[in-house]
């Protein structure tokens, strides 16, 4: 038999609405629980990160202070190093007494010096091209240097285009010993080149004697362009250390006449 439903449609709709509300509540509870769980997890994670951040804040600030201190120390070291380089370079010319001792040391008895003259010669520079002058990268970088380094570069630029030259005048009766003397001078750690500039017979009162002029180019000093250090086996005391370093006494050669001078 067929069952007959006498309930009005409104009651059936109410029942469906009630079931729908139940399901909606379940869905809301599920989503609410998921959102609450994720919020709790995020809060816990944030708290953990905050705690780690607080633990690292003090070491980070300490390291930053150390970095700033290290930067300041490096700047001071750089500045002091530039000043030390400048002071050292100011001592670069070889002392005249050391040059004289080095020249007189191998002087044989058969040679007598009449004049000893030390001077500086200008090295020929390349002729600059006409037209507007543009700053080179080195000049642009030099404009940003410290004062001490600028002074050092300026002094080096001036001194690197000059060379110290010694001219010796004298007489000898043995030309072969003169050539041996020039060879010995070329072996000196302070001498870059030595050669005979002139050689001629002496005047009537000195018959059998030969007058000569030697030209000696001194090796660039410490800090100068072209300095490559003393040759092996021929140590040379830097000029700024010679005051505290004892120097061996040079052998006494035949006394030259007091005719020369030096600058």
Secondary structure, 3 states (H helix, E strand, C coil): CCCCCCCCHHHHHHHHHHHHHHHHHHHHHHHHHHHHHHHHHHHHHHHHHHHHHHHHHHHHHHHHHHHHHHHHHHHHHHHHHHHHHHHHHCCCCCCHHHHHHHHHHCCCCCEEEEEEEEEEEECCCCCCCCCCCCCCHHHHHHCCCCHHHHHHHHHHHHHCCEEEEEEEEEEECCHHHHHHHHHHHHCCCCEEEEEEEEEEECCHHHCCCEEEEEEEEECCCCCCCCCCCCCCCCCCCCHHHCCCCCCCCCCCCCCCCCCCEEC
